[in-house]
Amino acid sequence: MDFIKGRGAQHNTHNRFLQHSHEVLDDFLNYCEAENEESEDNKTSYLEIFPKTILNKVNSPDVGFSYSMNPYQGCEHGCIYCYARNSHEYWGYSAGLDFERKILYKSNAAQLLEKKLRSRSWIPERIMLSGNTDCYQPIEKKLEITRSMLKVLLKLKHPVGIITKNALILRDLDILKEMAELNLVSVSISITSLSEKTRRTLEPRTASIKKRLETVNKLSDNRIPVNVMMAPIIPGINNHEILPMVKKVSELGATSVGYTVVRLNGAIGEIFTNWVQKAYPDRTNKILNQIKESHGGSLNDSRYGTRMRGEGKFVEQIAMQFKLAKKLYLKDKEPIKLDYSLFDRQQSNQMKLF
């Protein structure tokens, strides 16, 4: 079967929370082909939702932030390995194609954020803008929800970390520059590969590698601290690129690098397996077996402490390469420490009596 153009997942997996499943039969596909019709609509649809909160408490010891906030659910980027796919099942959709084609957006995100930060109980902690789905995915260009949230953070002088793989972040350079002058922001650009061919296969609707590298350089030139995340490392696909990746982004001004090893929890195991059989038929067994070797013999790994980095000989080789790369290319660079002392919840037009 041919690839579905512009999509990572090539089918919809069953939602584990739903009693009934949907199956497309060969008879229907044959009919559509004979009639020269599409079996399903491949267009992206958008649905506004109205949450009561925007900050999500993160209890995992494997990540370096206390809260995340995600203005969007689902992600049009379509990265085949994305751990956030499983979260789409909580909304009644599939972790497969639905995750890429049914995008939920939170128009009231900025208002919710300001209300929370102004509350007397709020103590400034590390917040990650994104953390689940990309805050600069394509629809952000029109809706500007992320930009409105950054305005709130700047107004109240609250620090934030941002992670994205879209060059659209440069649109908000004016806000980011002001925040950086006060040590209120750090940016992580996710770059999985230096190969555009690999990027198009893994991450079909993300910014090109060229644009992402230019984004690292542009942010750095404007004194905005940039970390590059090579996430995830996928054996047999991009594990050979560690040293050239770190060298390249260091030359462009990145102050630090990080990585994760791919893990395929929940429905993602089925989605990835289906995809890799089509994308890399000659390497399928090697890729899947090395992923299993990195996670105790399973594609799925939920163990705190090991799930993000994995274990075993292959993982040890990755860690050694990153250690060497940092020593060679990042030895004189240090990641920024955000300033939480400037936070001021009283940035309002009316004085409070008490």
Backbone torsions as a table, in degrees:
resi	resn	phi	psi	omega
1	MET	NA	139.2	180.0
2	ASP	-70.7	155.8	176.3
3	PHE	-67.3	143.9	171.0
4	ILE	-78.3	116.1	-173.0
5	LYS	-61.6	136.1	174.7
6	GLY	75.1	12.3	179.9
7	ARG	-127.1	149.7	174.9
8	GLY	-83.3	-67.0	176.9
9	ALA	-63.0	145.0	-178.1
10	GLN	-109.7	5.5	176.3
11	HIS	-164.5	170.7	175.6
12	ASN	-99.8	123.8	175.3
13	THR	-82.9	162.3	178.8
14	HIS	-70.2	136.4	174.8
15	ASN	-78.8	117.9	-174.8
16	ARG	-63.2	-18.1	-178.6
17	PHE	-90.3	-6.7	-178.2
18	LEU	-101.3	142.2	-178.2
19	GLN	-72.5	-38.7	-176.1
20	HIS	-104.9	149.9	178.0
21	SER	-117.6	158.6	-178.3
22	HIS	-113.6	129.2	-178.5
23	GLU	-129.9	132.9	176.7
24	VAL	-94.1	118.6	-175.6
25	LEU	-85.6	154.3	-179.4
26	ASP	-60.4	-34.3	180.0
27	ASP	-59.7	-41.3	179.6
28	PHE	-68.2	-41.6	179.0
29	LEU	-63.5	-40.3	178.6
30	ASN	-65.1	-38.7	177.7
31	TYR	-63.0	-45.5	-179.5
32	CYS	-62.0	-39.6	179.8
33	GLU	-66.9	-41.7	179.9
34	ALA	-65.3	-33.4	-179.2
35	GLU	-91.9	2.5	-179.0
36	ASN	57.2	44.9	179.8
37	GLU	-120.0	156.4	175.6
38	GLU	-81.9	140.1	-179.4
39	SER	-75.1	-22.3	178.1
40	GLU	-156.0	160.3	-179.0
41	ASP	-82.7	123.6	-177.7
42	ASN	-95.5	8.5	-179.6
43	LYS	-76.8	152.8	176.7
44	THR	-85.2	135.3	176.6
45	SER	-116.6	152.2	-175.6
46	TYR	-125.1	137.1	-177.5
47	LEU	-132.1	123.6	178.2
48	GLU	-78.3	135.3	176.4
49	ILE	-125.0	164.4	-172.5
50	PHE	-131.1	77.7	179.8
51	PRO	-71.0	162.1	178.4
52	LYS	-95.0	-17.5	177.7
53	THR	-137.5	158.4	179.1
54	ILE	-121.6	-22.2	179.1
55	LEU	-91.0	131.1	179.5
56	ASN	-113.5	122.5	178.4
57	LYS	-68.9	130.7	-179.5
58	VAL	-108.1	116.8	-177.3
59	ASN	-99.7	-5.0	-177.7
60	SER	-69.0	132.6	176.4
61	PRO	-78.6	-3.0	-175.0
62	ASP	-89.4	-7.7	-179.1
63	VAL	-119.4	155.9	-173.0
64	GLY	-97.9	32.0	177.7
65	PHE	-143.5	157.2	-175.1
66	SER	-93.2	-31.5	-178.8
67	TYR	-135.6	150.7	170.8
68	SER	-125.3	156.5	173.8
69	MET	-141.9	133.4	-172.5
70	ASN	-129.6	105.9	-179.8
71	PRO	-68.9	-14.1	-179.4
72	TYR	-129.8	147.1	170.5
73	GLN	-115.4	135.3	-168.7
74	GLY	82.7	159.7	-177.6
75	CYS	-151.0	123.1	-176.6
76	GLU	-71.7	-13.4	178.2
77	HIS	-58.1	-35.5	173.4
78	GLY	74.3	24.4	178.8
79	CYS	-59.2	125.1	-170.8
80	ILE	-66.5	-28.3	-174.3
81	TYR	-92.0	-2.6	-166.1
82	CYS	-57.9	123.5	179.8
83	TYR	-67.6	-20.5	-177.4
84	ALA	-73.6	-12.2	-178.1
85	ARG	-54.7	-41.7	-177.0
86	ASN	-60.5	-29.3	-178.1
87	SER	-66.7	-21.1	-179.3
88	HIS	-69.6	-20.3	178.0
89	GLU	-67.7	-26.8	178.0
90	TYR	-67.1	-19.2	179.7
91	TRP	-96.3	3.5	177.6
92	GLY	91.9	11.3	-177.5
93	TYR	-112.7	174.1	176.6
94	SER	-84.4	152.1	175.5
95	ALA	-78.2	-8.0	-178.7
96	GLY	-85.9	-117.8	-177.2
97	LEU	-62.3	-32.4	179.1
98	ASP	-58.4	-37.6	-179.2
99	PHE	-58.6	-31.8	-177.7
100	GLU	-94.0	-23.8	-172.1
101	ARG	-108.2	-11.8	178.8
102	LYS	-122.2	97.6	-174.5
103	ILE	-102.7	125.0	177.4
104	LEU	-99.7	134.8	-178.2
105	TYR	-127.9	150.6	-173.3
106	LYS	-114.3	91.0	-176.8
107	SER	-63.2	-27.6	-176.8
108	ASN	-92.4	16.7	-175.1
109	ALA	-59.8	-44.3	-177.6
110	ALA	-65.0	-40.7	179.2
111	GLN	-64.7	-41.4	178.2
112	LEU	-64.6	-39.8	179.9
113	LEU	-64.0	-47.1	-178.8
114	GLU	-64.0	-39.6	178.3
115	LYS	-60.5	-43.0	-178.9
116	LYS	-67.7	-45.5	-177.2
117	LEU	-68.7	-26.8	179.4
118	ARG	-82.9	-12.9	-178.3
119	SER	-65.8	145.8	-176.1
120	ARG	-64.5	-25.5	-176.7
121	SER	-81.0	-12.0	-174.4
122	TRP	-76.7	126.9	173.5
123	ILE	-111.8	124.7	-175.5
124	PRO	-57.1	125.9	177.8
125	GLU	-135.3	171.0	-177.1
126	ARG	-70.8	119.8	178.8
127	ILE	-111.6	137.3	175.6
128	MET	-109.4	120.6	175.7
129	LEU	-84.1	111.6	-163.1
130	SER	97.9	-133.6	-173.7
131	GLY	97.1	-25.9	175.3
132	ASN	-124.6	-72.5	177.1
133	THR	-113.4	153.2	-170.6
134	ASP	-66.3	128.4	-179.0
135	CYS	-78.6	-8.1	178.5
136	TYR	-118.6	33.9	175.4
137	GLN	-70.4	167.8	-167.7
138	PRO	-49.0	-40.3	-175.3
139	ILE	-66.8	-19.6	178.5
140	GLU	-61.2	-29.1	179.2
141	LYS	-58.8	-33.4	-179.6
142	LYS	-90.6	-45.0	-171.4
143	LEU	-82.9	-30.9	178.3
144	GLU	56.6	35.1	178.0
145	ILE	-70.2	-43.0	178.7
146	THR	-61.1	-42.9	179.0
147	ARG	-60.4	-40.6	-180.0
148	SER	-66.4	-32.2	177.2
149	MET	-70.8	-38.5	177.2
150	LEU	-63.4	-35.9	178.3
151	LYS	-62.5	-39.6	177.5
152	VAL	-64.0	-46.1	-178.8
153	LEU	-62.3	-40.3	177.7
154	LEU	-67.3	-42.6	-179.1
155	LYS	-60.0	-40.1	-178.1
156	LEU	-94.3	0.2	179.6
157	LYS	55.4	48.2	178.2
158	HIS	-104.2	128.0	-179.4
159	PRO	-65.7	153.9	178.0
160	VAL	-153.6	148.2	169.9
161	GLY	-106.3	145.8	-179.6
162	ILE	-127.5	136.5	172.4
163	ILE	-128.1	131.7	-178.2
164	THR	-156.5	164.2	171.3
165	LYS	-126.4	27.0	-178.5
166	ASN	-122.0	133.1	179.1
167	ALA	-68.2	-7.5	179.0
168	LEU	-59.4	-19.5	179.3
169	ILE	-58.5	-26.5	-179.7
170	LEU	-66.3	-19.4	175.1
171	ARG	-59.3	-32.6	-175.8
172	ASP	-97.9	24.5	-178.1
173	LEU	-58.5	-33.9	-179.4
174	ASP	-61.1	-44.3	179.4
175	ILE	-71.5	-43.6	-176.8
176	LEU	-62.9	-36.9	178.9
177	LYS	-64.0	-42.8	178.0
178	GLU	-63.4	-41.6	-179.7
179	MET	-67.9	-39.6	-178.8
180	ALA	-64.5	-34.9	178.5
181	GLU	-61.9	-24.3	-179.7
182	LEU	-105.1	9.5	-177.0
183	ASN	56.7	47.3	-177.9
184	LEU	-109.0	-1.9	-175.4
185	VAL	-146.8	144.4	168.5
186	SER	-135.5	145.0	-175.2
187	VAL	-121.6	134.6	171.9
188	SER	-112.5	123.8	174.8
189	ILE	-102.2	123.4	-179.9
190	SER	-85.4	119.4	177.9
191	ILE	-131.3	107.8	-174.4
192	THR	-82.8	-27.9	-175.3
193	SER	-154.7	156.3	172.3
194	LEU	-91.5	-5.3	-178.5
195	SER	-92.9	121.8	178.6
196	GLU	-65.8	-34.0	177.7
197	LYS	-62.8	-44.2	178.1
198	THR	-64.7	-42.1	179.2
199	ARG	-58.2	-46.5	-178.8
200	ARG	-63.1	-31.8	-179.6
201	THR	-77.6	-43.2	-176.6
202	LEU	-80.2	-39.2	-168.8
203	GLU	-136.0	72.6	-165.4
204	PRO	-59.8	-29.8	-175.8
205	ARG	-117.3	26.4	175.3
206	THR	-90.2	169.5	174.2
207	ALA	-64.2	149.7	179.9
208	SER	-63.5	160.4	177.5
209	ILE	-60.4	-40.6	179.1
210	LYS	-58.2	-45.6	-179.1
211	LYS	-67.6	-36.2	179.7
212	ARG	-68.4	-40.0	176.9
213	LEU	-65.1	-39.7	176.2
214	GLU	-63.4	-34.0	178.7
215	THR	-66.0	-43.2	175.9
216	VAL	-56.8	-47.2	-178.4
217	ASN	-64.1	-43.9	-177.9
218	LYS	-65.6	-44.1	178.6
219	LEU	-62.8	-44.8	179.8
220	SER	-62.0	-42.2	178.8
221	ASP	-60.8	-27.2	178.9
222	ASN	-96.4	17.6	175.9
223	ARG	60.2	32.5	173.5
224	ILE	-99.8	118.0	-174.9
225	PRO	-62.7	131.2	-175.1
226	VAL	-124.0	126.1	169.8
227	ASN	-105.6	143.7	175.2
228	VAL	-111.1	126.9	177.4
229	MET	-102.1	116.5	172.2
230	MET	-91.8	84.7	-170.0
231	ALA	-139.0	123.6	-0.2
232	PRO	-99.0	164.3	167.5
233	ILE	-79.9	123.9	-179.6
234	ILE	-117.5	115.4	-178.4
235	PRO	-57.6	137.7	178.8
236	GLY	81.6	-2.6	-179.4
237	ILE	-123.4	-53.3	-176.2
238	ASN	-134.0	6.1	-175.8
239	ASN	-67.8	-17.1	179.6
240	HIS	-82.9	-1.5	-172.6
241	GLU	-102.0	6.7	-171.9
242	ILE	-60.5	-55.2	-177.6
243	LEU	-63.7	-48.4	177.9
244	PRO	-63.2	-32.0	178.1
245	MET	-65.0	-51.2	-177.9
246	VAL	-63.5	-39.4	178.5
247	LYS	-60.8	-46.4	-176.7
248	LYS	-64.2	-50.2	-175.5
249	VAL	-71.2	-27.7	175.1
250	SER	-64.9	-41.8	178.2
251	GLU	-63.5	-27.4	-178.4
252	LEU	-89.5	-2.0	174.1
253	GLY	110.7	2.1	178.0
254	ALA	-61.1	137.7	-179.5
255	THR	-92.0	-16.4	-179.2
256	SER	-160.7	164.6	175.5
257	VAL	-136.1	153.8	175.7
258	GLY	-143.6	172.5	-179.9
259	TYR	-156.4	160.3	167.5
260	THR	-133.6	160.3	174.8
261	VAL	-102.9	134.8	-175.0
262	VAL	-56.3	138.0	171.5
263	ARG	-136.5	146.5	-168.7
264	LEU	-124.0	73.9	-176.5
265	ASN	-79.8	155.5	175.0
266	GLY	55.0	-133.2	-177.4
267	ALA	-68.9	-16.4	-175.7
268	ILE	-65.0	-30.5	177.6
269	GLY	-59.5	-45.6	178.9
270	GLU	-67.9	-42.1	-179.1
271	ILE	-63.6	-46.2	-178.6
272	PHE	-66.6	-42.5	-179.1
273	THR	-61.6	-45.0	177.3
274	ASN	-60.0	-41.1	-178.8
275	TRP	-68.6	-46.5	-174.4
276	VAL	-67.7	-28.7	176.7
277	GLN	-65.4	-28.9	178.7
278	LYS	-90.3	-38.9	-174.7
279	ALA	-79.9	-39.0	-177.5
280	TYR	-134.8	64.3	-176.1
281	PRO	-60.1	-29.8	-179.0
282	ASP	-78.9	-15.0	-177.1
283	ARG	-119.8	5.3	-173.0
284	THR	-52.5	-53.8	-175.9
285	ASN	-63.3	-41.3	179.7
286	LYS	-61.9	-46.8	-177.9
287	ILE	-63.1	-50.4	-177.2
288	LEU	-65.2	-40.7	-179.1
289	ASN	-67.2	-37.5	179.1
290	GLN	-72.3	-30.5	173.9
291	ILE	-64.8	-43.7	178.5
292	LYS	-62.5	-42.0	179.5
293	GLU	-62.0	-26.3	-179.0
294	SER	-83.9	-7.9	-176.7
295	HIS	-135.8	45.7	173.8
296	GLY	65.2	28.3	176.6
297	GLY	90.9	9.3	-177.4
298	SER	-134.4	150.9	172.5
299	LEU	-70.9	-27.3	-177.2
300	ASN	-93.4	134.3	178.2
301	ASP	-148.0	110.6	-179.1
302	SER	-113.4	13.6	-176.4
303	ARG	-78.0	121.2	175.0
304	TYR	-59.9	142.1	177.8
305	GLY	93.8	-28.7	-178.5
306	THR	-124.1	-20.2	-171.3
307	ARG	-63.4	-33.0	-177.1
308	MET	-81.8	-31.1	-176.8
309	ARG	-109.9	-19.1	178.9
310	GLY	77.3	-168.1	-178.3
311	GLU	-155.1	166.9	178.7
312	GLY	102.5	178.4	-174.5
313	LYS	-62.4	-43.7	-179.2
314	PHE	-61.3	-42.4	179.8
315	VAL	-66.9	-37.6	177.4
316	GLU	-62.5	-38.0	178.2
317	GLN	-65.3	-40.5	178.1
318	ILE	-61.9	-48.0	-178.9
319	ALA	-60.5	-39.6	179.3
320	MET	-66.8	-38.4	178.1
321	GLN	-65.4	-41.4	178.6
322	PHE	-67.6	-38.4	177.8
323	LYS	-61.8	-43.6	178.8
324	LEU	-65.9	-43.5	-178.5
325	ALA	-61.9	-42.6	178.8
326	LYS	-65.2	-38.6	179.2
327	LYS	-65.3	-37.3	-177.7
328	LEU	-78.0	-39.0	-167.3
329	TYR	-119.0	-12.4	-176.0
330	LEU	-129.1	18.2	-172.2
331	LYS	-66.0	-25.7	-178.5
332	ASP	-101.1	10.0	-176.8
333	LYS	-114.8	144.2	179.4
334	GLU	-130.7	137.8	177.5
335	PRO	-67.3	150.2	-177.6
336	ILE	-74.7	152.2	172.1
337	LYS	-107.5	121.7	-177.8
338	LEU	-71.8	150.3	-176.9
339	ASP	-100.6	111.8	-179.1
340	TYR	-94.0	-4.8	-174.7
341	SER	-77.0	-16.5	-176.5
342	LEU	-85.9	-10.3	-175.4
343	PHE	-55.7	131.4	-178.8
344	ASP	-139.9	101.3	-178.2
345	ARG	-74.0	-10.4	-175.6
346	GLN	-90.5	20.0	178.0
347	GLN	-75.3	78.8	-177.8
348	SER	-138.9	170.3	-177.5
349	ASN	-84.3	-12.1	-175.5
350	GLN	-122.3	130.0	178.6
351	MET	-73.4	142.8	176.6
352	LYS	-94.2	141.9	179.8
353	LEU	-75.2	-34.8	-177.3
354	PHE	-130.9	NA	NA
